[in-house]
Amino acid sequence: MGSLDGEAARIISEANAGLSSQAEDYIALADCIRKMYHLSEEERKLLGRNARNYFVKEFERENLLNELELILS
């Protein structure tokens, strides 16, 4: 969950890893908190798994190094 704009909000959405609201919008953030509170345990676990899978795919060191090698070769 985040109260942010830009790339971080895009990542949360793209990864289906949680909820976000625009930065400084405390009303929308409160709504996200309520929505998260009402999710089942399995739904929350799914968001966590999605976040972990996205991290491994997009940000894991070995994958980033492999991509960099492809770009530089």
Summary of the structure (lengths in Angstrom):
residues: 73
radius of gyration: 15.2
end to end distance: 37.9
largest distance: 49.0
contacts: 174
relative contact order: 0.14
helix: 71%
strand: 5%
